[in-house]
Amino acid sequence: MQHRKEFEFQVESLEQRTMLSGVQIFAAGDMGDEAFELIIKGQKQATYSLHGTQPQIFTFKPTGSVTADDIRIQFIND
């Protein structure tokens, strides 16, 4: 006798979310001299350098509305 399982899933669509405060980046590197750029909506907004290998927090306050999908981090000396 075969057992058949049926599942029903409901997917809820989410509304677009806008960041109101700012962008926080938590970063750490292996060598301690890594550098990266913050890209928002395809435009470079800031360049940051890591000093040491311990995690660091970098903060950026955008001038307009930004969603999580708009944000990219690009390492420039990896």
C-alpha positions as a printed NumPy array, in Angstrom:
array([[ 0.   ,  0.   ,  0.   ],
       [ 1.427,  3.362, -1.027],
       [ 1.031,  6.425,  1.115],
       [ 0.509,  9.625, -0.731],
       [ 1.142, 12.956,  0.922],
       [-0.286, 16.134, -0.459],
       [ 0.823, 19.556,  0.601],
       [-0.757, 22.896, -0.041],
       [ 1.293, 26.056,  0.194],
       [ 0.121, 29.613,  0.332],
       [ 2.51 , 32.347, -0.676],
       [ 1.977, 35.821,  0.64 ],
       [ 3.431, 38.629, -1.429],
       [ 5.334, 41.243,  0.515],
       [ 5.137, 44.951, -0.066],
       [ 8.277, 46.861, -1.001],
       [10.179, 47.973,  2.096],
       [12.129, 51.223,  2.322],
       [15.015, 51.755,  4.729],
       [14.419, 54.791,  6.885],
       [17.548, 55.036,  8.994],
       [20.646, 54.085,  7.056],
       [22.876, 51.308,  5.848],
       [25.033, 49.413,  8.335],
       [27.77 , 47.112,  7.084],
       [29.352, 44.557,  9.415],
       [32.681, 43.516,  7.889],
       [35.864, 41.67 ,  8.821],
       [38.788, 40.453,  6.753],
       [41.469, 37.801,  6.893],
       [44.432, 40.081,  6.196],
       [43.311, 43.302,  7.873],
       [43.827, 45.591,  4.897],
       [40.771, 44.782,  2.776],
       [38.841, 47.579,  1.084],
       [35.324, 47.664, -0.335],
       [32.838, 50.002, -1.955],
       [29.209, 50.571, -1.088],
       [27.141, 50.628, -4.284],
       [23.55 , 51.898, -4.151],
       [21.37 , 51.743, -7.256],
       [24.477, 51.117, -9.379],
       [26.368, 54.182, -8.101],
       [29.412, 54.113, -5.803],
       [28.475, 55.918, -2.604],
       [31.452, 55.252, -0.317],
       [34.765, 53.412, -0.034],
       [35.783, 51.774,  3.244],
       [38.985, 50.144,  4.477],
       [39.294, 47.491,  7.151],
       [41.977, 47.89 ,  9.789],
       [42.836, 44.635, 11.523],
       [40.918, 41.375, 11.419],
       [38.232, 42.107, 14.02 ],
       [34.68 , 42.834, 12.806],
       [33.929, 46.506, 12.231],
       [30.724, 48.449, 11.638],
       [30.424, 51.004,  8.848],
       [27.407, 53.31 ,  8.56 ],
       [26.107, 55.251,  5.571],
       [23.094, 57.577,  5.513],
       [21.529, 57.702,  2.029],
       [19.871, 60.906,  0.862],
       [16.902, 59.203, -0.815],
       [14.85 , 56.077, -0.379],
       [16.777, 52.8  , -0.548],
       [15.65 , 49.187, -0.437],
       [17.795, 46.165,  0.404],
       [17.749, 45.17 , -3.284],
       [19.441, 48.493, -4.17 ],
       [22.554, 47.756, -2.067],
       [25.725, 45.989, -3.216],
       [29.154, 45.572, -1.622],
       [32.13 , 45.298, -3.964],
       [35.568, 44.35 , -2.657],
       [38.247, 46.306, -4.502],
       [41.466, 44.62 , -3.346],
       [40.323, 41.055, -2.791]])
